[in-house]
Amino acid sequence: MGRLPCELVIARSNEDILWSRNFANCTLTTVYNKARCSRSGEVVGCAKRQASWRSAQLPNVGRESHTFLHHKSTVYGDDEYAPL
Protein backbone atom coordinates (compact mmCIF):
# COMPACT_ATOMS: atom_id res chain seq x y z
CA MET A 1 0.00 0.00 0.00
CA GLY A 2 1.26 3.50 -0.82
CA ARG A 3 1.43 6.57 1.35
CA LEU A 4 -1.80 8.08 2.64
CA PRO A 5 -2.25 11.88 2.38
CA CYS A 6 -2.27 12.47 6.13
CA GLU A 7 -0.07 13.91 8.85
CA LEU A 8 0.30 12.27 12.22
CA VAL A 9 1.11 14.77 14.99
CA ILE A 10 2.45 13.31 18.25
CA ALA A 11 2.89 15.18 21.52
CA ARG A 12 5.16 13.26 23.87
CA SER A 13 7.10 13.69 27.07
CA ASN A 14 8.75 10.43 28.08
CA GLU A 15 6.24 8.05 26.52
CA ASP A 16 7.20 5.30 24.13
CA ILE A 17 5.70 5.91 20.70
CA LEU A 18 6.24 2.50 19.15
CA TRP A 19 2.49 2.45 18.49
CA SER A 20 3.06 5.11 15.81
CA ARG A 21 4.54 2.51 13.46
CA ASN A 22 0.92 1.44 12.85
CA PHE A 23 0.60 4.73 10.94
CA ALA A 24 3.70 4.28 8.79
CA ASN A 25 1.68 4.93 5.63
CA CYS A 26 1.03 8.56 6.57
CA THR A 27 2.75 11.13 4.36
CA LEU A 28 4.33 12.96 7.30
CA THR A 29 4.77 12.41 11.03
CA THR A 30 5.61 15.32 13.31
CA VAL A 31 6.82 14.51 16.83
CA TYR A 32 6.88 17.25 19.46
CA ASN A 33 9.19 16.31 22.32
CA LYS A 34 8.34 18.02 25.59
CA ALA A 35 10.92 16.18 27.68
CA ARG A 36 14.62 16.86 27.78
CA CYS A 37 16.41 14.76 25.16
CA SER A 38 19.07 12.52 26.61
CA ARG A 39 21.43 12.75 23.64
CA SER A 40 21.67 14.33 20.23
CA GLY A 41 20.21 12.27 17.41
CA GLU A 42 18.20 10.18 19.85
CA VAL A 43 15.80 7.70 18.33
CA VAL A 44 12.47 9.48 18.62
CA GLY A 45 10.42 7.88 21.36
CA CYS A 46 12.01 4.45 21.01
CA ALA A 47 10.61 4.09 17.49
CA LYS A 48 12.94 3.93 14.52
CA ARG A 49 13.00 7.34 12.88
CA GLN A 50 11.64 7.36 9.34
CA ALA A 51 12.56 9.69 6.47
CA SER A 52 9.04 11.16 6.55
CA TRP A 53 9.41 12.17 10.23
CA ARG A 54 10.29 15.57 11.62
CA SER A 55 10.64 16.50 15.25
CA ALA A 56 10.73 19.65 17.33
CA GLN A 57 11.48 20.42 20.95
CA LEU A 58 8.83 22.31 22.96
CA PRO A 59 8.91 23.41 26.59
CA ASN A 60 7.01 21.07 28.87
CA VAL A 61 4.04 23.36 29.50
CA GLY A 62 0.37 22.71 28.96
CA ARG A 63 -1.13 19.47 27.80
CA GLU A 64 -1.37 17.82 24.40
CA SER A 65 -3.95 20.39 23.29
CA HIS A 66 -1.29 23.10 23.74
CA THR A 67 1.01 21.15 21.43
CA PHE A 68 -1.66 20.60 18.78
CA LEU A 69 -2.68 24.27 18.84
CA HIS A 70 1.00 25.22 18.50
CA HIS A 71 1.31 22.91 15.51
CA LYS A 72 -1.84 24.24 13.85
CA SER A 73 -0.87 27.89 14.27
CA THR A 74 2.79 27.32 13.30
CA VAL A 75 2.21 25.13 10.24
CA TYR A 76 -1.05 26.58 8.92
CA GLY A 77 -1.02 30.11 10.33
CA ASP A 78 -3.92 31.95 11.91
CA ASP A 79 -5.77 32.83 8.72
CA GLU A 80 -5.45 29.64 6.72
CA TYR A 81 -7.71 26.63 6.79
CA ALA A 82 -6.30 23.79 8.81
CA PRO A 83 -7.91 20.35 8.97
CA LEU A 84 -8.76 19.22 12.46
C-alpha positions as CSV (number, residue, x, y, z in Angstrom):
1,M,0.0,0.0,0.0
2,G,1.3,3.5,-0.8
3,R,1.4,6.6,1.4
4,L,-1.8,8.1,2.6
5,P,-2.2,11.9,2.4
6,C,-2.3,12.5,6.1
7,E,-0.1,13.9,8.8
8,L,0.3,12.3,12.2
9,V,1.1,14.8,15.0
10,I,2.4,13.3,18.2
11,A,2.9,15.2,21.5
12,R,5.2,13.3,23.9
13,S,7.1,13.7,27.1
14,N,8.7,10.4,28.1
15,E,6.2,8.1,26.5
16,D,7.2,5.3,24.1
17,I,5.7,5.9,20.7
18,L,6.2,2.5,19.1
19,W,2.5,2.5,18.5
20,S,3.1,5.1,15.8
21,R,4.5,2.5,13.5
22,N,0.9,1.4,12.8
23,F,0.6,4.7,10.9
24,A,3.7,4.3,8.8
25,N,1.7,4.9,5.6
26,C,1.0,8.6,6.6
27,T,2.7,11.1,4.4
28,L,4.3,13.0,7.3
29,T,4.8,12.4,11.0
30,T,5.6,15.3,13.3
31,V,6.8,14.5,16.8
32,Y,6.9,17.3,19.5
33,N,9.2,16.3,22.3
34,K,8.3,18.0,25.6
35,A,10.9,16.2,27.7
36,R,14.6,16.9,27.8
37,C,16.4,14.8,25.2
38,S,19.1,12.5,26.6
39,R,21.4,12.8,23.6
40,S,21.7,14.3,20.2
41,G,20.2,12.3,17.4
42,E,18.2,10.2,19.9
43,V,15.8,7.7,18.3
44,V,12.5,9.5,18.6
45,G,10.4,7.9,21.4
46,C,12.0,4.5,21.0
47,A,10.6,4.1,17.5
48,K,12.9,3.9,14.5
49,R,13.0,7.3,12.9
50,Q,11.6,7.4,9.3
51,A,12.6,9.7,6.5
52,S,9.0,11.2,6.6
53,W,9.4,12.2,10.2
54,R,10.3,15.6,11.6
55,S,10.6,16.5,15.2
56,A,10.7,19.6,17.3
57,Q,11.5,20.4,20.9
58,L,8.8,22.3,23.0
59,P,8.9,23.4,26.6
60,N,7.0,21.1,28.9
61,V,4.0,23.4,29.5
62,G,0.4,22.7,29.0
63,R,-1.1,19.5,27.8
64,E,-1.4,17.8,24.4
65,S,-4.0,20.4,23.3
66,H,-1.3,23.1,23.7
67,T,1.0,21.2,21.4
68,F,-1.7,20.6,18.8
69,L,-2.7,24.3,18.8
70,H,1.0,25.2,18.5
71,H,1.3,22.9,15.5
72,K,-1.8,24.2,13.9
73,S,-0.9,27.9,14.3
74,T,2.8,27.3,13.3
75,V,2.2,25.1,10.2
76,Y,-1.0,26.6,8.9
77,G,-1.0,30.1,10.3
78,D,-3.9,31.9,11.9
79,D,-5.8,32.8,8.7
80,E,-5.5,29.6,6.7
81,Y,-7.7,26.6,6.8
82,A,-6.3,23.8,8.8
83,P,-7.9,20.4,9.0
84,L,-8.8,19.2,12.5
